């Protein structure tokens, strides 16, 4: 959650945090508006889980690479700068996009992996499904597809848990 040019922007992580604790959403909103300083405390358990999740994501992408799939890693892009490279890769039909950036109005997200599937869409004979590689006890998500619109932003999405 952040405010850019007086517009509140949300992500799937914000929705997940809201489902876990509505009070947390109020605190996040106060931070985004500059009414409250962000916490400097880092939960050591969350840090370990984050590191393990990144390691798991790396193993998964290594498996895809070993299968001979072309992979575009967009991790170097910060914020909105990755939206257009991600959209262009989707238009070109790149088989796997790691840490791409998707934006639609006030929503912004960075899916772990966008994997091309041979299901027709506005791109052509293919579309993309989101693969969530993070370690978690449960999955919160809905089905759908990603189509290009205003630089290939997300309209609907699948959430597929890879373990």
DAWOSUL-V103979 format. One record per residue. N is the residue number from 1. RES is the residue in three letters. PHI is phi in radians with two decimals (NA if undefined). PSI is psi in whole degrees, -180 to 180 (none if undefined). NEAR is the number of other ideal C-beta (glycine too) atoms within 8 Angstrom. Layout:
BEGIN
N/RES/PHI/PSI/NEAR, N/RES/PHI/PSI/NEAR
END
This chain:
BEGIN
1/UNK/NA/130/11, 2/UNK/-2.73/160/6, 3/UNK/-1.92/124/10, 4/UNK/-2.19/122/6, 5/UNK/0.87/48/4, 6/UNK/1.16/13/4, 7/UNK/-1.95/128/7, 8/UNK/-1.34/126/9, 9/UNK/-1.97/136/11, 10/UNK/-2.11/159/9, 11/UNK/-2.30/171/11, 12/UNK/-1.06/-33/6, 13/UNK/-1.09/-36/6, 14/UNK/-1.13/-40/11, 15/UNK/-1.12/-44/10, 16/UNK/-1.08/-44/9, 17/UNK/-1.11/-38/11, 18/UNK/-1.07/-44/10, 19/UNK/-1.11/-29/6, 20/UNK/-1.45/-34/6, 21/UNK/-2.87/108/7, 22/UNK/-1.14/-32/6, 23/UNK/-1.10/-37/6, 24/UNK/-1.05/-38/10, 25/UNK/-1.09/-41/12, 26/UNK/-1.09/-41/8, 27/UNK/-1.14/-45/9, 28/UNK/-1.06/-39/11, 29/UNK/-1.13/-42/10, 30/UNK/-1.10/-39/9, 31/UNK/-1.15/-46/12, 32/UNK/-1.05/-35/10, 33/UNK/-1.48/-3/7, 34/UNK/1.41/13/6, 35/UNK/-1.50/-14/5, 36/UNK/-2.53/139/7, 37/UNK/-1.28/142/4, 38/UNK/-1.16/149/5, 39/UNK/-1.19/138/4, 40/UNK/-1.66/-6/4, 41/UNK/-1.33/134/4, 42/UNK/-2.01/123/6, 43/UNK/-1.20/118/6, 44/UNK/-1.05/-36/6, 45/UNK/-1.13/-43/6, 46/UNK/-1.13/-35/8, 47/UNK/-1.12/-43/9, 48/UNK/-1.11/-45/8, 49/UNK/-1.09/-39/9, 50/UNK/-1.10/-47/8, 51/UNK/-1.09/-43/8, 52/UNK/-1.13/-39/9, 53/UNK/-1.09/-42/11, 54/UNK/-1.15/-39/8, 55/UNK/-1.11/-42/8, 56/UNK/-1.12/-43/11, 57/UNK/-1.06/-42/13, 58/UNK/-1.11/-43/8, 59/UNK/-1.08/-42/8, 60/UNK/-1.11/-47/12, 61/UNK/-1.18/-32/13, 62/UNK/-1.10/-39/8, 63/UNK/-1.09/-44/8, 64/UNK/-1.12/-42/13, 65/UNK/-1.08/-41/9, 66/UNK/-1.11/-25/6, 67/UNK/-1.38/-2/6, 68/UNK/1.54/11/4, 69/UNK/-1.40/138/8, 70/UNK/-1.26/134/6, 71/UNK/-2.19/130/12, 72/UNK/-1.86/121/11, 73/UNK/-1.75/117/8, 74/UNK/-1.79/16/14, 75/UNK/-1.06/-26/6, 76/UNK/-1.24/-17/5, 77/UNK/-1.44/138/10, 78/UNK/-1.90/137/5, 79/UNK/1.01/-138/6, 80/UNK/-1.24/-14/7, 81/UNK/-1.09/-18/9, 82/UNK/-1.59/-5/14, 83/UNK/-1.13/-51/13, 84/UNK/-1.18/-44/8, 85/UNK/-1.04/-37/13, 86/UNK/-1.15/-47/15, 87/UNK/-1.07/-42/12, 88/UNK/-1.12/-42/9, 89/UNK/-1.09/-38/12, 90/UNK/-1.17/-41/16, 91/UNK/-1.10/-35/9, 92/UNK/-1.38/-14/6, 93/UNK/1.45/27/9, 94/UNK/-0.97/131/11, 95/UNK/-1.07/-40/9, 96/UNK/-2.44/130/14, 97/UNK/-2.13/122/14, 98/UNK/-1.80/132/14, 99/UNK/0.97/41/12, 100/UNK/-1.21/171/15, 101/UNK/-2.13/130/16, 102/UNK/-2.18/140/14, 103/UNK/-2.45/140/12, 104/UNK/-2.58/105/9, 105/UNK/1.06/-121/4, 106/UNK/-1.55/3/7, 107/UNK/-1.79/136/10, 108/UNK/-2.40/140/11, 109/UNK/-2.66/158/10, 110/UNK/-2.23/89/10, 111/UNK/-1.13/146/12, 112/UNK/-1.00/-53/11, 113/UNK/-2.47/135/16, 114/UNK/-1.90/118/15, 115/UNK/-1.98/127/10, 116/UNK/-1.15/136/11, 117/UNK/-2.23/150/8, 118/UNK/-1.50/64/5, 119/UNK/-2.16/121/7, 120/UNK/-0.99/145/6, 121/UNK/-2.69/-170/10, 122/UNK/-1.14/-17/5, 123/UNK/-1.27/-31/11, 124/UNK/2.48/-134/6, 125/UNK/-1.41/7/4, 126/UNK/-2.36/163/12, 127/UNK/-2.55/-171/12, 128/UNK/-2.29/145/13, 129/UNK/-2.05/147/12, 130/UNK/-1.48/130/14, 131/UNK/-1.99/117/12, 132/UNK/-1.61/114/14, 133/UNK/-1.72/-1/10, 134/UNK/-1.22/150/8, 135/UNK/-1.37/127/6, 136/UNK/-2.70/159/7, 137/UNK/-1.48/-22/2, 138/UNK/-2.55/160/4, 139/UNK/-1.99/131/7, 140/UNK/-2.03/114/7, 141/UNK/-3.03/175/9, 142/UNK/-2.34/170/7, 143/UNK/-1.67/167/7, 144/UNK/2.69/-156/8, 145/UNK/-2.55/164/12, 146/UNK/-1.82/126/16, 147/UNK/-2.18/154/11, 148/UNK/-1.32/136/10, 149/UNK/-2.89/126/8, 150/UNK/0.87/67/5, 151/UNK/1.26/32/8, 152/UNK/1.27/38/14, 153/UNK/-1.40/166/12, 154/UNK/-1.31/134/10, 155/UNK/-1.88/-56/10, 156/UNK/-2.36/163/9, 157/UNK/-2.60/155/14, 158/UNK/-1.70/149/10, 159/UNK/-2.16/115/11, 160/UNK/-2.07/120/8, 161/UNK/-1.41/126/7, 162/UNK/-1.88/125/8, 163/UNK/-2.09/none/2
END
